Amino acid sequence: MDVHNVELTISAVAPKQYPTGNLPEIALVGRSNVGKSSLTNTLINRRSFARTSSQPGKTQTLNFYKIEDQLYFVDVPGYGYAKVSRAEREKWGKMIETYLSSRDQLKGVITLVDGRHKPTEDDIAMHEWLKYYDIDMLVVATKMDKIAKSKWSHQAKVIKEALDIDDNSLVLFSSETKAGKDDVWHWIEERIR
């Protein structure tokens, strides 16, 4: 998709604040600092529309980005960040679960993992949870430019084994080189048709 028009429509914490209408939604989930903003910015051809932060745990709401009046990207707060109180984490967890398990407009979830490492316990738990709710998902391994290209297939194997997924469910991505961008868009476009 060629993206020219993007707007942050609303930052929501409850269903009554979600956008009205029937535009399809694609959610982006992953642990704090995994690169959700970088992926979003690459997909929409912007440098810093979605704010990247050096401080993990910054996103505390569901951010709805309207893309070309055709769909929403929904940036979900990152998980696994320790410097937030337990009560705050539970509040986010409930907000995220409510959205992911009950939103009819949700057509798929892009779940991000750090391509340099084996998926964390939190990554695996989120993946299992999405599978339990039978939510269509794509795993995107981020930060691939930080490892040698000769190690990509080994890293892909590690991620696929940890999450028990096949080749069609994984995209290796780099916001630096734009590797994987077209594959991610292809997956999104198939879900929103």
Secondary structure as the mmCIF struct_conf table of DSSP 4:
data_model
#
loop_
_struct_conf.conf_type_id
_struct_conf.id
_struct_conf.beg_label_comp_id
_struct_conf.beg_label_asym_id
_struct_conf.beg_label_seq_id
_struct_conf.end_label_comp_id
_struct_conf.end_label_asym_id
_struct_conf.end_label_seq_id
STRN STRN1 VAL A 6 ALA A 12
BEND BEND1 VAL A 13 ALA A 14
HELX_RH_3T_P HELX_RH_3T_P1 PRO A 15 GLN A 17
BEND BEND2 TYR A 18 TYR A 18
HELX_LH_PP_P HELX_LH_PP_P1 PRO A 19 THR A 20
BEND BEND3 GLY A 21 GLY A 21
STRN STRN2 GLU A 25 GLY A 30
STRN STRN3 ARG A 31 ARG A 31
TURN_TY1_P TURN_TY1_P1 SER A 32 ASN A 33
BEND BEND4 VAL A 34 GLY A 35
HELX_RH_AL_P HELX_RH_AL_P1 LYS A 36 LEU A 43
TURN_TY1_P TURN_TY1_P2 ILE A 44 ASN A 45
BEND BEND5 ARG A 47 ALA A 50
HELX_LH_PP_P HELX_LH_PP_P2 ARG A 51 THR A 52
BEND BEND6 SER A 54 GLN A 55
TURN_TY1_P TURN_TY1_P3 PRO A 56 GLY A 57
BEND BEND7 THR A 61 THR A 61
STRN STRN4 LEU A 62 ILE A 67
TURN_TY1_P TURN_TY1_P4 GLU A 68 GLN A 70
STRN STRN5 LEU A 71 ASP A 75
HELX_LH_PP_P HELX_LH_PP_P3 VAL A 76 GLY A 78
STRN STRN6 TYR A 79 TYR A 79
TURN_TY1_P TURN_TY1_P5 ALA A 82 LYS A 83
BEND BEND8 VAL A 84 VAL A 84
HELX_RH_AL_P HELX_RH_AL_P2 ARG A 86 SER A 102
TURN_TY1_P TURN_TY1_P6 ASP A 104 GLN A 105
STRN STRN7 LEU A 106 ASP A 114
TURN_TY1_P TURN_TY1_P7 GLY A 115 ARG A 116
BEND BEND9 HIS A 117 HIS A 117
HELX_LH_PP_P HELX_LH_PP_P4 LYS A 118 THR A 120
HELX_RH_AL_P HELX_RH_AL_P3 GLU A 121 TYR A 132
TURN_TY1_P TURN_TY1_P8 TYR A 133 ASP A 134
STRN STRN8 MET A 137 THR A 142
HELX_RH_3T_P HELX_RH_3T_P2 MET A 144 LYS A 146
BEND BEND10 ILE A 147 ILE A 147
HELX_RH_3T_P HELX_RH_3T_P3 LYS A 149 LYS A 151
HELX_RH_AL_P HELX_RH_AL_P4 TRP A 152 LEU A 163
TURN_TY1_P TURN_TY1_P9 ASP A 164 ASP A 164
HELX_RH_3T_P HELX_RH_3T_P4 ASP A 167 SER A 169
STRN STRN9 LEU A 170 LEU A 172
TURN_TY1_P TURN_TY1_P10 SER A 175 THR A 177
TURN_TY1_P TURN_TY1_P11 ALA A 179 GLY A 180
HELX_RH_AL_P HELX_RH_AL_P5 LYS A 181 ILE A 192
#
